[in-house]
Amino acid sequence: MSRDDYEVVIGLEVHCELSTKTKIFCSCSTEFGGEPNSHCCPICMAMPGALPVLNEKVVEYAVKAGLATNCSIEKNSKNDRKNYFYPDTPKAYQISQFDKPLCYEGYVTIETEDGEKQIRIERIHIEEDAGKLNHDEYGRGTFIDLNRAGVPLIEVVSKPDMRNSQEVEAYMRKLKSIFEYIGISDCKMEQGSLRADVNVSVRKRGEKEFGTRTEMKNMNSFRNIVRAIDYEAERQIEEIEKGNKIAQESLRWDEISGRTFSMRDKEDAQDYRYFPEPDLVAIRLSDEYIEKIKKQLPELPESRKKRYKEQYELTEKAANFVTSSKYYSDLFEEAIKICNNPKTTGNLIMSDIARILNEREEEPNCIKFTGKELGELVTLIDKGKISSAIAKKVLEELFNEVKMPSKIIEEKGWIQISDEESIKQVVLKILENNSQSVLDYKAGKDRALGFLVGQAMKETKGKANPQMLNKMFLEELNK
């Protein structure tokens, strides 16, 4: 059988660290970094007799996440103990939620090659994060840092609705975008603020029963999630084709070798011996409380996308891209207040800013400049002070050091040449040195004009006004 005879089935458990100032059950700081074991106390270190107290802000943020992802809210919820031993969890259990999560039965809508698709969310619950194991590079042992222990998480459990790695990436990006918009997390994947356990199984097309799933733990980059899913699906298909059975197990993805490796058998719910947390009272939410949080929700990506298309006449592609990240969207909104040019602003974000971030392997939250600088840059383009080629160079400079674009072009000597006499001298020089291109143009080869303009831009290091160049070249060529 071929690869096309199989269907891949994927579900995600997305863990998102909440941006509260203190941990979920104590007053220790949640700030990232710090000296090992400097952000912990008897409660998050599980000392005998220490009692947890639930951080109310964690409940508020979880309810916000549920409302923003179309979930129902459980008004009578509770915490549970999830029992397992691991060195980074000193009390040998995690306080989580089992049968009564705060949020349930929601969905988000993603864009696919075949159009829009709803990915169902089974539940969103709150829990505490574990500590971190630091393995000594010289082989002297493993050190435990409990700064992260007790940092509040929400876990977003999807239904197994995704069928390829592209849908998974779109779903993850949509969740990331929503959580950024509602302000519950910084979603910095490189710091582990947003990560996912990825469940993958395969089955023959037309079958109703799911295949045996494997779980890849703690994936915290879109690139590796896509690579890992594609590899694991192929591996499972190969095993089935050989007549082997797939083992239900937890896997580790190795990005260097591009392979998955077995860690341990995959646990089921009964293995964790859940029971209600005896040291915490139940969570009771009123209709008024839920309604108050609903009213606090900001404008979400889908609403902004619709507004940008109607109010600013952005294309579907541009509106979709600009609203894909709160950082892009806020940058756009601040910039157009200054330049009043949504189209050019959106194009700069979608093309040059996105390209630079991609080259630097950074996310939109790494952008240091604001809409103030971007708005002035667009204004300089509109006034003919700089060309689009120079604008690209200014953006590169802005990523290195935040300054007003007018100051950058002054310091670099990048102000656009718009003096007619100066441009005419350049045009005449280019025509004299490229007689073959002149003949090609006169022979009806319109591309020759583009070549000549390009040579003039090269001669002036991108500073010549391109509209004036085009006009003067045409005047000279048509004499």
C-alpha positions in Angstrom: 0.0 0.0 0.0 1.1 3.6 -0.6 1.4 6.5 1.8 -1.9 7.9 0.4 -3.7 4.8 1.6 -3.3 6.0 5.2 -4.8 8.8 7.2 -2.8 10.6 9.9 -4.8 11.5 13.1 -3.3 14.2 15.4 -4.4 15.6 18.7 -2.6 18.2 20.9 -2.2 18.9 24.5 -0.9 22.5 24.5 0.6 23.9 27.7 0.6 27.6 28.1 2.4 29.4 31.1 0.2 32.2 32.4 1.8 35.6 32.9 0.7 36.1 36.5 3.2 37.9 38.7 3.2 35.0 41.3 2.9 31.2 41.1 -0.4 29.3 41.2 -0.3 28.3 44.9 2.2 30.6 46.5 3.6 34.1 46.3 6.9 33.2 44.6 7.8 35.2 41.4 7.1 33.7 38.0 9.8 35.7 36.3 11.8 33.7 33.8 15.5 33.1 34.6 17.1 34.0 37.9 19.6 32.0 39.9 18.6 28.4 40.2 16.2 27.8 43.2 15.9 31.5 43.9 12.2 31.7 43.1 10.9 29.1 45.4 9.5 28.6 48.9 8.3 25.7 51.2 5.1 25.5 49.2 6.5 25.0 45.7 9.3 22.9 47.2 6.7 20.6 48.8 8.0 20.9 52.4 6.0 19.0 55.0 3.1 21.1 56.4 3.1 23.7 53.6 -0.4 24.4 52.3 -1.3 25.8 48.8 -3.6 28.8 48.2 -5.1 29.2 44.8 -4.1 32.3 42.9 -7.4 33.9 41.8 -5.8 35.5 38.7 -5.1 32.0 37.4 -8.8 31.2 37.3 -9.5 34.5 35.6 -6.9 33.9 32.9 -8.2 30.4 32.3 -11.8 31.6 32.0 -10.6 34.2 29.5 -8.9 31.6 27.4 -12.0 29.5 27.5 -14.3 32.3 26.4 -11.9 33.3 23.6 -11.9 29.8 22.3 -15.7 29.3 22.4 -15.7 27.0 25.4 -18.4 26.5 28.0 -17.4 27.5 31.5 -17.8 25.0 34.4 -19.3 26.9 37.3 -18.5 24.1 39.8 -14.9 23.1 39.4 -12.2 21.7 41.6 -8.5 20.7 41.7 -7.2 17.2 41.7 -3.9 15.4 42.5 -2.2 13.7 39.6 0.2 11.2 41.1 3.5 10.4 39.5 7.2 10.4 40.5 9.7 12.4 38.5 12.8 14.1 40.0 11.7 17.6 39.0 8.4 17.2 41.0 9.5 16.9 44.6 6.1 16.2 46.1 5.6 13.3 43.7 2.2 14.6 42.5 1.0 17.6 40.4 -2.0 19.6 41.3 -4.2 19.7 38.2 -7.8 19.1 37.2 -9.4 15.8 36.2 -13.1 15.4 35.8 -14.2 19.0 36.2 -12.0 21.3 34.2 -12.8 25.0 34.2 -13.5 25.1 30.4 -14.9 22.4 28.1 -16.3 21.9 24.5 -14.9 24.8 22.6 -13.3 25.3 19.2 -11.0 27.5 17.1 -11.2 28.0 13.3 -8.1 27.6 11.2 -7.3 28.3 7.5 -6.4 25.2 5.4 -5.7 24.6 1.7 -9.3 23.5 1.5 -10.8 26.5 3.3 -11.8 27.0 6.9 -11.8 24.1 9.4 -12.9 23.9 13.0 -10.6 22.2 15.5 -12.6 21.1 18.5 -11.3 21.7 22.0 -12.2 19.0 24.5 -11.1 21.0 27.7 -8.9 23.7 29.2 -7.8 23.1 32.7 -5.4 24.8 35.2 -2.4 23.1 36.7 1.1 23.8 38.1 4.3 23.5 36.1 7.1 21.2 37.1 10.7 22.1 37.9 13.6 21.7 35.5 16.4 19.2 35.3 19.8 20.6 34.3 22.1 17.9 33.1 25.8 18.7 33.8 27.8 18.7 30.5 30.8 17.1 32.2 28.8 14.1 33.4 28.9 15.0 37.1 25.2 14.5 37.5 21.9 16.3 37.2 20.8 19.4 39.0 17.3 20.4 39.8 16.1 24.0 39.5 12.6 24.6 41.1 12.2 28.2 39.9 9.6 26.9 37.4 7.8 24.5 39.8 4.4 26.0 40.6 4.3 28.4 37.6 0.6 28.4 36.5 -0.3 26.6 33.3 -3.4 26.1 31.3 -3.6 22.9 29.3 -5.6 23.0 26.1 -6.6 19.5 25.0 -7.9 19.2 21.5 -10.0 16.5 19.9 -8.1 14.4 17.4 -9.3 16.6 14.5 -6.1 17.4 12.7 -4.9 15.4 9.7 -1.5 16.7 8.8 1.4 18.8 10.2 0.2 22.0 8.4 -3.1 21.9 10.2 -1.3 21.4 13.5 0.9 24.4 12.9 -2.1 26.5 11.9 -3.9 25.4 15.1 -0.9 26.2 17.3 -0.4 29.6 15.7 -4.1 30.4 16.2 -3.9 29.5 19.9 -0.7 31.5 20.3 -2.3 34.5 18.6 -5.5 34.3 20.8 -3.5 34.0 24.0 -1.4 37.0 23.1 -4.4 39.1 22.2 -6.2 38.4 25.5 -2.9 39.1 27.4 -2.7 35.9 29.5 0.8 34.8 28.4 3.8 36.1 26.5 3.8 32.7 24.6 7.6 32.7 24.2 8.1 29.2 22.9 11.9 29.5 23.2 11.4 30.0 27.0 8.9 27.1 27.2 5.9 29.5 27.8 4.1 27.7 25.0 4.7 24.0 24.3 2.8 21.0 23.1 2.5 17.2 23.6 1.7 15.9 20.2 -0.3 12.7 19.8 0.0 10.9 16.5 -1.6 7.8 15.1 -2.3 6.4 11.6 -5.1 4.3 10.2 -6.1 3.1 6.7 -8.4 5.5 4.9 -12.1 4.7 5.5 -11.5 3.0 8.9 -13.5 4.4 11.8 -11.3 3.1 14.7 -8.3 5.2 15.6 -4.8 3.6 15.5 -2.5 3.3 18.4 -1.1 6.7 19.3 2.3 7.8 20.3 3.0 11.0 22.2 5.9 13.4 21.6 6.5 15.4 24.7 7.3 19.1 25.3 7.6 20.4 21.7 8.4 24.1 21.7 9.0 25.2 18.1 6.7 25.2 15.1 9.5 23.8 12.9 10.2 20.9 15.1 6.5 20.1 15.6 6.1 19.9 11.8 9.2 17.8 11.3 8.4 15.4 14.2 4.8 14.8 13.0 5.9 14.1 9.4 8.6 11.7 10.6 6.5 9.9 13.2 3.6 9.4 10.7 6.0 7.8 8.1 7.6 5.7 10.8 4.2 4.3 11.9 3.2 3.6 8.4 6.4 1.7 7.7 6.0 -0.4 10.9 2.4 -1.3 9.9 3.4 -2.2 6.4 6.0 -4.6 7.9 3.3 -6.3 9.9 4.5 -4.8 13.2 2.3 -3.3 15.9 2.6 0.3 17.1 3.4 0.6 20.9 1.5 3.2 22.9 4.5 5.1 24.3 5.9 8.6 25.0 8.6 9.6 22.6 11.5 12.2 22.5 12.1 14.1 19.4 15.8 14.6 18.5 16.1 17.6 16.2 19.7 16.9 15.2 19.1 13.4 13.9 15.5 14.2 12.9 14.1 11.0 14.6 11.9 10.0 17.5 13.2 7.8 20.4 11.2 5.9 23.0 11.2 7.3 26.5 8.6 5.2 28.3 5.2 3.5 28.0 2.4 6.0 27.6 0.3 6.4 30.8 -3.5 6.3 30.9 -5.6 8.4 33.3 -5.9 5.4 35.8 -2.1 5.3 36.1 -2.1 8.7 37.7 -4.5 7.7 40.5 -6.3 11.0 40.4 -8.3 12.1 43.5 -9.7 15.5 44.7 -7.0 17.8 46.1 -7.7 17.8 49.9 -5.8 21.0 50.6 -7.9 23.3 48.3 -11.5 24.2 48.3 -13.8 23.8 45.3 -13.9 26.6 42.7 -17.4 28.2 42.4 -18.0 30.7 39.7 -21.1 32.9 39.4 -22.8 34.0 36.2 -21.9 37.6 37.0 -18.2 36.7 37.4 -18.1 34.9 34.0 -20.1 37.8 32.3 -17.6 40.4 33.7 -14.6 38.5 32.3 -16.5 38.2 28.9 -16.9 42.0 28.8 -13.2 42.5 29.4 -12.1 40.5 26.3 -10.4 42.6 23.7 -11.1 42.5 20.0 -9.9 39.1 18.9 -8.0 38.1 15.6 -11.1 37.1 13.6 -12.8 40.4 14.4 -9.8 42.5 13.6 -9.3 40.6 10.3 -12.8 41.4 9.2 -12.4 45.1 10.2 -9.1 45.5 8.4 -10.6 44.2 5.2 -13.6 46.5 5.5 -12.1 49.6 7.0 -8.7 49.6 5.5 -9.4 47.6 2.3 -6.5 45.2 3.0 -6.5 42.0 0.9 -7.5 38.7 2.5 -3.9 37.7 2.6 -2.6 40.9 4.2 -5.4 41.1 6.8 -4.9 37.4 7.7 -1.1 37.9 8.1 -1.2 41.2 10.0 -3.8 39.9 12.5 -2.0 36.5 12.9 0.0 38.1 15.8 -1.0 40.7 18.3 2.5 42.2 17.9 2.0 42.7 14.2 -1.5 44.0 14.6 -0.6 46.5 17.4 2.4 47.6 15.3 0.1 48.1 12.3 -2.6 50.1 14.2 0.0 52.4 15.8 1.8 53.0 12.5 -1.3 54.0 10.5 -2.3 56.6 13.1 0.9 58.4 12.0 1.2 57.7 8.3 -2.5 57.0 7.3 -1.4 54.4 4.7 -2.7 51.0 5.7 -1.7 49.3 2.4 2.0 50.2 2.5 2.2 49.5 6.2 0.6 46.1 5.9 2.9 45.2 2.9 6.0 46.2 4.9 4.9 44.0 7.8 4.0 41.1 5.6 7.1 41.2 3.4 10.2 42.9 4.8 9.6 42.7 8.5 8.5 39.1 8.3 11.5 38.3 6.1 13.9 39.8 8.6 12.4 38.0 11.5 12.6 34.7 9.5 16.2 35.3 8.7 17.0 36.0 12.4 14.9 33.0 13.5 12.8 35.3 15.7 9.1 35.7 16.5 7.1 39.0 16.2 7.4 39.6 20.0 11.2 40.2 19.4 10.5 43.5 17.4 12.0 46.3 19.5 10.8 49.3 17.4 7.2 50.6 17.6 4.5 51.9 15.3 6.0 55.3 15.8 9.1 54.4 13.9 7.3 52.3 11.3 4.7 55.1 10.7 7.5 57.6 10.1 9.2 55.2 7.7 6.0 54.9 5.6 5.6 58.7 5.6 9.1 59.1 4.3 8.3 56.7 1.4 5.1 58.6 0.7 6.8 61.9 0.6 9.5 60.7 -1.8 12.2 61.2 0.7 13.4 57.5 0.4 12.8 54.7 -2.1 11.4 51.3 -1.2 14.9 49.9 -1.6 16.2 52.3 1.1 13.2 51.5 3.3 14.3 47.9 3.4 17.8 49.0 4.5 16.2 51.3 7.2 14.2 48.4 8.5 17.4 46.3 8.9 18.9 49.2 10.9 15.8 49.4 13.1 16.1 45.8 14.0 19.7 46.5 15.2 19.1 49.8 16.9 15.8 51.7 17.5 16.1 55.2 16.1 13.7 57.4 14.2 14.0 56.6 10.4 14.6 60.3 9.6 17.7 60.2 11.8 18.9 56.9 10.2 18.7 58.2 6.6 20.4 61.5 7.6 23.3 59.6 9.3 23.7 57.1 6.5 23.2 59.7 3.7 20.3 57.8 2.3 18.0 60.7 1.4 16.4 60.1 -2.0 17.8 62.0 -5.0 14.8 63.8 -6.5 16.7 66.6 -8.2 15.9 66.5 -12.0 19.3 67.5 -13.2 21.1 65.0 -11.0 18.8 62.2 -12.2 19.1 63.2 -15.8 22.9 62.9 -15.6 22.6 59.4 -14.3 20.1 58.4 -17.0 22.3 59.7 -19.8 25.3 57.9 -18.3 23.4 54.6 -18.1 22.1 54.9 -21.7 25.6 55.6 -23.0 27.0 52.5 -21.2 24.2 50.2 -22.2 23.7 50.7 -25.9 22.5 47.1 -26.5 19.7 47.6 -23.9 18.7 50.8 -25.8 18.5 48.8 -29.1 16.5 46.0 -27.3 13.9 48.5 -26.0 13.5 50.1 -29.4 13.1 46.5 -30.8 10.0 46.1 -28.5 11.7 44.4 -25.6 10.0 46.2 -22.7 12.1 44.4 -20.1 15.1 46.4 -21.2 13.6 49.4 -19.5 13.5 47.6 -16.1 17.2 46.6 -16.6 18.2 50.3 -17.3 16.3 51.5 -14.2 17.9 48.8 -12.2 21.4 49.9 -13.4 20.5 53.5 -12.4 19.4 52.5 -9.0 22.7 50.5 -8.6 24.6 53.6 -9.7 22.9 55.8 -7.1 23.0 53.0 -4.4 19.2 53.0 -4.3 18.8 56.7 -3.6 17.4 57.8 -7.0 13.6 58.5 -7.2 12.4 55.4 -9.2 9.3 57.2 -10.6 11.5 60.0 -11.9 14.0 57.5 -13.3 11.2 55.7 -15.2 9.8 58.9 -16.6 13.2 60.3 -17.8 14.3 57.0 -19.3 11.1 56.8 -21.3 11.5 60.4 -22.4 15.1 59.8 -23.6 14.3 56.4 -25.2 11.3 57.7 -27.1 13.1 60.7 -28.6 
